[in-house]
């Protein structure tokens, strides 16, 4: 199963080059040029790689919206304008990881894989809970 990644960055040349590099490593990649555009593309996404500083809605606001709409989707912040405060805030809001641009491809891929694994584990626990609930209901009948 291929990991489905949404890459969100207003620097379209950078986003395009990074998308090609990720696709070359067997990931399925969609791109969005803004936080608002990203929010329209969350279906069928496992991991969002999200720029922190963008015109309009910034990375923190976009992260909050993603987590409200799709809590199981994991988000990795990737920024060239990071601060300790913004990193802490992002992690408190549910980001999986916070990377500085330019991130090494190995480090980015490791974090995408880790984020995908965490999402899959959460989904597995939810399925198990649903099965247990169904079994309990069946026993009550």
N, C-alpha and C positions, 0 to 999 in steps of 0.2 A: 504494500500500500504506500503510495507516494504521499509525502507531507504536503499539505496545501497551505501556501504562504501568501499573505497579502503584504506587499511592500508599499509603505506610505511615505513619500518624500516629495517635496515641492521642487527639488532639483532633478528635473526629468532626465537629464543626461546621466547623472549618477544613478538614479533609480533604474534606468534602462540597462546600464552596464552591470549593475548588481543583480538585476533580474536574470540576465543572460548567464552570469556566473553561477547563480543558484540553480537555474534550469539545467545547466551542464552537469550538475551534481544530482540530477534526477529528482528535483523538487518541482511541484506545480506552482507557478508563480503568477499572481495577478498584481497589478500596480494601481495606485491611486495617487493623485497629485496633491491631495489635501485631506485633512481630517474629515471634513464633511463628505467628501467623495468616498472615503474609506467606509463610512458608516452605511453606505448604500451597497457595499460589497461584502458584507460579513457572512452571508450564506456560504456554506461549503468551504469554510476557512478553518484551519487548525491553529495557525500561528500568525500573528501580525507583527511585522517589523516596522516600527513606527518612529519617524523623525520627531524630535522634540520641538523644534522651532520651525513653524510654518505660518504663512499669512492666514488670517482668519482664525480658525480654531487651532490652538496649539496642541502639542502632544499630550499634556496632562488632561485637558478637557476631553480630548478624543479617547484617551485611555478610560476615563470615567464612563463615557458613553458606551464604549465597547463592553466594559464589564457589566453595565446595567442591562444591555441588550442581549449579550452572549457571554454569560459569566464563565463558561468553560473554555472559551477561546483564550489562548495564552498570548501575552503581548511582551515583546522585547523592544525597549527603547534604544534607539541608535541616534546619537547626536554629536554634533561638533561643538555644541555650546553648553556642555554639561556643568553642573555645579553639584556639590555635595547635597545641598538642600533639595534640588530637583530630583536627584537620584533617590534620596530617602522618601520624598513625597510619592514618586512613581512606584516604589516598592510597597509603600503603605497602601496604595490604591490597588495593588494586585498585579503589578508588572512582574513578569518572570525574571527579567534581568535588565540591566542598564549598561549599554556599551558606548564607548566613545568612538567617533569617526576619526580616522579611517580604521575600522575594525579589521583584524586579521580574519581571512575567510575561515580558517580552521576554528577560531573562537566563535564566530557567528554560527557556523554549522553545528558546533557542539551545543550551543545554546538553543538553536532551533530544534535539534533532536531532543534535548532535555525538556523543552517546553512541550513538544509533541507527546513525549512519554508521560509527562504529568497530566496532560489533557486526557490521554487514553486511560490512565489510571483512575481519574475522576469519573469518566464515563463508565468504566467497569464497575466501580463501587455503586453508582446509581443504578445500573442494570441489576446488580446483585440485590440491592434493596428492593427494587420493584419485583423481582422474582420471589423474594421472601414474603413480601406483602401479598402477592397472589396466592402463594402456598398457604399462608395463614387464613386468607379469605376462603380458600377451597376447603380447608379443614373445618371451618365454622359451619359450612353448609351441611 
